[in-house]
């Protein structure tokens, strides 16, 4: 009887550890947005994501980076949550990284820029892609975004 109890407790401990390891799983996805000839806007999509969005990093293209006026809006494809909106990518440096947060209800919180909202919690996506829309871009330019998502 005592042995069965020990085995049962050990099994429960293993289940708990498996849950902790699973919840600490993170993925990093690469999304490249390319503006074609004669265009000033472009849209690209991430793969289907599940979990919390922890960060979005922008990396300039080594040959044809976006210009000074290029901005990006990142939304979820199905539920249309705005995750991040940046007016000028190039003014943020060559590898800016944002930690977008869902707003919390406090006075004046809506007047804070989306990339400065540290008071909220990470956005949650469930079986949904992110849509990256680049605007006011010079034609034939590109940039890459890295999205870290996980539990």
Secondary structure as GFF3:
##gff-version 3
##sequence-region A 1 151
A	DSSP	alpha_helix	2	23	.	.	.	ID=ss1
A	DSSP	beta_strand	26	35	.	.	.	ID=ss2
A	DSSP	beta_strand	42	45	.	.	.	ID=ss3
A	DSSP	beta_strand	49	60	.	.	.	ID=ss4
A	DSSP	beta_strand	71	76	.	.	.	ID=ss5
A	DSSP	beta_strand	82	86	.	.	.	ID=ss6
A	DSSP	three_ten_helix	90	92	.	.	.	ID=ss7
A	DSSP	beta_strand	97	98	.	.	.	ID=ss8
A	DSSP	beta_strand	101	102	.	.	.	ID=ss9
A	DSSP	three_ten_helix	109	111	.	.	.	ID=ss10
A	DSSP	three_ten_helix	114	116	.	.	.	ID=ss11
A	DSSP	beta_strand	121	122	.	.	.	ID=ss12
A	DSSP	beta_strand	124	128	.	.	.	ID=ss13
A	DSSP	beta_strand	130	135	.	.	.	ID=ss14
A	DSSP	beta_strand	141	150	.	.	.	ID=ss15
###
